Amino acid sequence: LHLQHLNLQPLDLRRLNLRRLNLRRLNLRRLNLRRLNLQRLNLQHLNLQHLNLQHLNLRRLSLRRLNVQHLNLQHPNLQHPNLRRLNLQHLNLQHPNLQHPNLQHPNLQH
């Protein structure tokens, strides 16, 4: 999956259930998730191999009551992430596996 310049304003994914989601070699360059609302998101057995999120913009991202069980992120690449006003209330990450993380130039303002 190759998604360049994806803009998801204002996306509301309440009660989204993605069980056994497998996104191998996902490329999300210049992803813009402003005002994204992921309330009660359930991602069981999520597998993101070779994840590439270049120039990620997560302004005003709300991950309230996010439940990610058995998260597997092999070789994640998050270059130049912008996580301004990130809200991680009640975040539950059971059994996370983050092998070989690369977080270059993170911006965590506010």
URCORJO-V893383 format. One record per backbone hydrogen bond with DSSP energy under -1.0 kcal/mol. CO is the residue of the C=O (numbers start at 1). NH is the residue of the N-H. E is the energy in kcal/mol with one decimal. If there is no record, write none. Layout:
<<CO | NH | E> <CO | NH | E>>
This chain:
<<1 | 27 | -1.9> <6 | 32 | -2.4> <8 | 11 | -1.3> <11 | 37 | -2.0> <13 | 16 | -1.0> <16 | 42 | -2.3> <21 | 47 | -2.5> <26 | 52 | -2.4> <27 | 3 | -2.3> <29 | 5 | -1.9> <31 | 57 | -2.4> <32 | 8 | -2.1> <33 | 36 | -1.1> <36 | 62 | -2.2> <37 | 13 | -2.3> <39 | 15 | -2.1> <41 | 67 | -2.7> <42 | 18 | -2.0> <44 | 20 | -2.9> <46 | 72 | -2.0> <47 | 23 | -2.4> <49 | 25 | -2.8> <51 | 77 | -2.2> <52 | 28 | -2.8> <54 | 30 | -2.7> <56 | 82 | -2.6> <57 | 33 | -2.6> <58 | 61 | -1.2> <59 | 35 | -1.5> <61 | 87 | -2.6> <62 | 38 | -2.2> <63 | 66 | -1.1> <64 | 40 | -1.6> <66 | 92 | -2.5> <67 | 43 | -2.4> <68 | 94 | -1.1> <69 | 45 | -1.8> <71 | 97 | -1.8> <72 | 48 | -2.9> <73 | 99 | -1.0> <74 | 50 | -2.1> <76 | 102 | -1.4> <77 | 53 | -3.2> <79 | 55 | -2.2> <81 | 107 | -1.8> <82 | 58 | -3.4> <83 | 86 | -1.0> <84 | 60 | -1.9> <87 | 63 | -3.0> <89 | 65 | -2.2> <92 | 68 | -2.7> <94 | 70 | -1.9> <97 | 73 | -3.0> <99 | 75 | -1.9> <102 | 78 | -2.9> <104 | 80 | -2.2> <107 | 83 | -2.9> <109 | 85 | -1.3>>
